[in-house]
Amino acid sequence: MSSSTSKSGGKSRKNRFSIVKAVKANARARIGSPPPERVLPDPKHKAAANPKHKPTLADLLTPGSDE
């Protein structure tokens, strides 16, 4: 056996031309790579910031609550 054969032992495949990959590579060359993805805020944190129910009139009139 010669040392130039691949690890799989079979014939090496030719890479088929992919139009999608060519278009994407062309776009990256022209305008650069796309921006990194944006992190969406967690809906649980948003729900914790906004309470489900408004404070009642009794809660607002009690002098001990400072909310």
N, C-alpha and C positions, 0 to 999 in steps of 0.2 A: 504494500500500500504506500501511496505517496502522501506526503504531509500536506499537500495542497487541497485535499478533499475537505468538504465541510463536516461539521460534527454529526449531522444527521445521516451522512453516508449516501444520500441521494443527490440527484441533480439540483443545482440551485435554480430557483425560480427567477424569471425575469419580472421586474416590477411593472405592473400594468399602469398605463397612463390614466390618471384620475383628473377629470375636468374640475371637480370641486376643489381638490387640493391645489391645482394650478391657479384657479381664480383667487383662492384665499392667499396664496403666496404672492400673487401679483398685487393684491390689495394691501398686504402688509408692507410690500416694498414701496408702494406709492404713498400711503398715508400713515404707516407705522402700525404698531401692534395695538389691539383694542385696549381700552382702559380696564383696570381691574374691576371685578364685580363689586357692586355696592352691598354693604351689609344692611339688611332690612331690620328695623327695630323689632324686638320681641313683643308680640301682642300681650303677653302676660304682664310685662312691665308697664305697658301703656294702660292696661286695665287697672293696675294697682295705682297709677297716678290719678286716674279719674274714677272716683267712686260711683257705684251704680245708682245710688239713691242720694238725692239732695238732702241736706240736714232739715229736719222738721222745725216748725216754728218753736216748739218746746225746747229743742236743742239750741236754737239760736238765742232764746230768751234766758236760758240758765246762765248765771254769772260765772260759773266755774269753768266752762268750756272755752278754750282759747283757740278754736279752729277757724 
